[in-house]
Every structure is written in structure tokens, then in C-alpha cells.
Amino acid sequence: MLLNVSSWWQSMELFHKIFWIIAILFSLLFLLQTVFSFADTDAGADGDADHAIDHDGGIGYQFFTVKNLIAFFTIFGWIGIASYNVGMSKIFTIGIAFAGGSLMILIMAFLFRNVGRLKHSGTLELNNAIDKIGNTYLIIPAKRNGLGKVHVKVQGALKELPAMTDDENDIATGRIIKVIDVVDDRILLVSKV
């Protein structure tokens, strides 16, 4: 078996060997990169960094990175091998391999740019509660004379939020309410339905 691989390697010309070296080396690097990206990198980490990165939008997609370099040369190597094996000229093989590697980078740029748009901060925006229907959890005093609590479904989740009302009468527990506005960016203004 080893003799067959050795004789196969010796029978190739240098141009073909270069593509094989590039393909195997960068495929192994790609495999390692993939394994490490799924590995638990937070093991043993202490502290709470959420407050420092809440509003960090990042630097966006960078075209020239180690990951892109590895992806480019992985595709470059394998397409070069395939092109040369079907009998294409050396110049055409290099051109096709370069085009394939470049196309891979463009696909990655497109994917990362569009995946970045899918992120959601998870921050509760109380203005999204306006015009929603809910019910009182704790009695809400009339004419803004104090705070009560309501249950309202906001951003796909049921929330218990502080509320006040301009109604003439208190809104008792269990009554159906409608959110009219938001006061001081933290309190719902509600009315009995």
C-alpha cells in the first residue's frame, strides 16, 4: 500500500504535486479550523462581559482573513487537481482554480453579510407593546395615582410589566386592558377594554 502511494507520488510532475500539497495542507487546516470553531472556548471563563458588548456591532465582514485564506486555497487546490486530471493546460488550470477559490470567498462574504442581518439584540422595546391586549396582574390605581402590573405579550413573549392608567376608576386584577402608550420609557399606560 505504502509502495503504491510512493510510486504514485513519484510518477507525478511538479505542477501536479504542488496542487496536491496545497489541497491536502489547506484541507487539514480547514478541518482543524472547523473543529476548533465548535469547541468549547468558554471553558473556565469567569466574569460577566455582557454589559461591555451589548451594543457592539462588531467590525462587519472582513474580506482578507485567515479563514478566507484557508477556504480559498482549499478550493484552489482541489479544483486545480480536478482540472489538471481532466487534461486542461497549466495556465487554464491555474485560472479555473483561482476563479473557484475567488468564488468561494464571494459566497462566504455573501453568507456572512446576510447572516449578520439575522441577529437580534433581545432587548425589550416597550413601544412594541402599544395597541397590545393583556390583563391586569396587580390592581392599577385610577388617574395615575400609582403603579400596578399587567401581563402583555410583547415580542413573542408574555411579560409582566409596570402599568398606570388615566381611567376614572381603578382597574381590578384580571381585567382585560389595552396598552395606549409608554410613559418615561419604562411604564405602560393602559386602559380597560
C-alpha positions, 0 to 999 in steps of 0.5 A, spaced: 500 500 500 505 504 502 509 502 495 503 504 491 502 511 494 510 512 493 510 510 486 504 514 485 507 520 488 513 519 484 510 518 477 507 525 478 510 532 475 511 538 479 505 542 477 501 536 479 504 535 486 504 542 488 496 542 487 496 536 491 500 539 497 496 545 497 489 541 497 491 536 502 495 542 507 489 547 506 484 541 507 487 539 514 487 546 516 480 547 514 478 541 518 482 543 524 479 550 523 472 547 523 473 543 529 476 548 533 470 553 531 465 548 535 469 547 541 468 549 547 472 556 548 468 558 554 471 553 558 473 556 565 471 563 563 469 567 569 466 574 569 460 577 566 462 581 559 455 582 557 454 589 559 461 591 555 458 588 548 451 589 548 451 594 543 457 592 539 456 591 532 462 588 531 467 590 525 462 587 519 465 582 514 472 582 513 474 580 506 482 578 507 482 573 513 485 567 515 479 563 514 478 566 507 485 564 506 484 557 508 477 556 504 480 559 498 486 555 497 482 549 499 478 550 493 484 552 489 487 546 490 482 541 489 479 544 483 486 545 480 487 537 481 480 536 478 482 540 472 489 538 471 486 530 471 481 532 466 487 534 461 486 542 461 493 546 460 497 549 466 495 556 465 487 554 464 488 550 470 491 555 474 485 560 472 479 555 473 482 554 480 483 561 482 476 563 479 473 557 484 477 559 490 475 567 488 468 564 488 468 561 494 470 567 498 464 571 494 459 566 497 462 566 504 462 574 504 455 573 501 453 568 507 456 572 512 453 579 510 446 576 510 447 572 516 449 578 520 442 581 518 439 575 522 441 577 529 437 580 534 439 584 540 433 581 545 432 587 548 425 589 550 422 595 546 416 597 550 413 601 544 412 594 541 407 593 546 402 599 544 395 597 541 397 590 545 391 586 549 393 583 556 390 583 563 391 586 569 396 582 574 396 587 580 390 592 581 392 599 577 390 605 581 385 610 577 388 617 574 395 615 575 395 615 582 400 609 582 403 603 579 400 596 578 402 590 573 399 587 567 401 581 563 402 583 555 405 579 550 410 583 547 415 580 542 413 573 542 413 573 549 408 574 555 411 579 560 409 582 566 410 589 566 409 596 570 402 599 568 398 606 570 392 608 567 388 615 566 381 611 567 376 614 572 376 608 576 381 603 578 382 597 574 381 590 578 386 584 577 384 580 571 381 585 567 382 585 560 386 592 558 389 595 552 396 598 552 395 606 549 402 608 550 409 608 554 410 613 559 418 615 561 420 609 557 419 604 562 411 604 564 405 602 560 399 606 560 393 602 559 386 602 559 380 597 560 377 594 554 
